[in-house]
Amino acid sequence: MAASSHVKETLGDLERESFVPLLSKLIGESKYVQNNPPELIPQEDRIVKHVLDSLLPYSTTTGGGPLVVSHVTYFPGRGNLIVEYPGTHPGKVLSFVGCHMDVVTANPNDWEFDPFSLSINGDELRGRGTTDCLGHVALVTELMKKLGETKPKLKSTVVAVFIANEENSAITGVGVDALVKDGLLNKLKDGPLFWIDTADKQPCIGTGGMIPWKLHVTGKLFHSGLAHKAINPLELAMDALKEIQTRFYRDFPPHPKEQVYGYATPSTMKPTQWSYPGGGINQIPGECTISGDVRLTPFYNVKDVMKKLQEYVDDINENIGKLESRGPVSKYVLPEENLRGSLTISFEEAMSGVACNLNSCGFQVLCKATEEVVGYVKPYSITGSLPLIRELQEEGFDVQTSGYGLMKTYHAKNEYCLFSDMSQGYRVFVSIIAQLED
């Protein structure tokens, strides 16, 4: 316990006078790190610059301290940063990963304050990225800076990994996927890896997989006053989707482990967008497309679900004349014209959810630290998706996730975090480091 107490005393609390100015610089760059290609491609090195300005004075690069800093870039202007505070015991390590330096888009016209500059309202720190995830970038930078300043003698090596390109998977080979592929994070398999990119100060122990899908429906265009001569793709889409959903919920019902992990919802399959080519109000269109997603708890396999969805569509196409319709002339087959309505389903890139290991050392120390600092621990799971962490788990990493922003402002207008929450996050990190010394 003596070692634990010494670590906590040495690293202290989050210093507002250092954290807030750094966060202000980062939020000032948020306009340039919005990730929505091809229009908006982030330049994460604008964030890297400010992190380096904080850490290089305490690094081996300048001779000013023990921090080992590595700036790893796969695309110009889009770097990652690996920062290491060396411990005394080879092979003993813990890491804070997932703090990403890109943000989702923000339209200033929709906000009550400027999203691209930090504003302060009491405990609130406001701006795009404060919760997701530039607030965490600043927080972990402050932790590494304090380690570099105070130089506590630790058994464990503490590693921070600041990553590019988390918010969009249209472009790959830029961020943590490339770091893992090149083996640059291999040593982190020797200890717990804390992915710092969730919210509300509690361990997030489960996430959802996501399968984006498009259902394209072909009918027959005709005058709406002669509906018996048309195949209405809008009605066909609705009836077919109802049948697909019914089969999905039959084949992928709530899984018993979802209760163990505290999932807010089971797996879901639903539409979120609808489009058609246009036309007059008196015209039944010839085609339409419904798009949506499957959110899948990690106890089901993404590939199995995609295979099933394709089977549903194939079976409906074969038996389209038997599909329930909605009225005497809402028919999906016109025998006299030898015409049938039809469906095709396609998928965009899918990702798998993750169920964290509840028996691991990483989970135990995170729970103990959270209870100690926040006052209680209540792990939760959601079918929101975090890219990359399932792949890390499958590569052999003990991945645990947490975060200290606010879920209610995640990807939202008028995003903010609370300094008091970030301060507690800092103390959780210190507690984790301290526990692993004992």
Secondary structure, DSSP 8 states (H G I E B T S, - for coil): -HHHHHHHHHH-S--HHHHHHHHHHHHTTGGGGB-BTTTB---THHHHHHHHHHHGGGBTTTTSSSBEEEEEESSTT-EEEEEEE--SSTT-EEEEEEEES-B----GGG-SS-TTS-EEETTEEESTTTTTTHHHHHHHHHHHHHHHHH----SSEEEEEEES--S--SS-SSSHHHHHHTTTTGGGGGSEEEEE--BTTS-EEE--EEEEEEEEEE-B-EEGGGGGG-B-HHHHHHHHHHHHHHHHHHHS---THHHHHTBSS--EEEEEEEE-----TTEE-SEEEEEEEEEE-TTS-HHHHHHHHHHHHHHHHHTGGGS--SSTT--SEEGGGTEE-EEEEEE---B---B--TTSHHHHHHHHHHHHHHS----EE-S---SSHHHHHHTT-EEEEE--B-GGGTT-TT-EEEHHHHHHHHHHHHHHHHHHH-
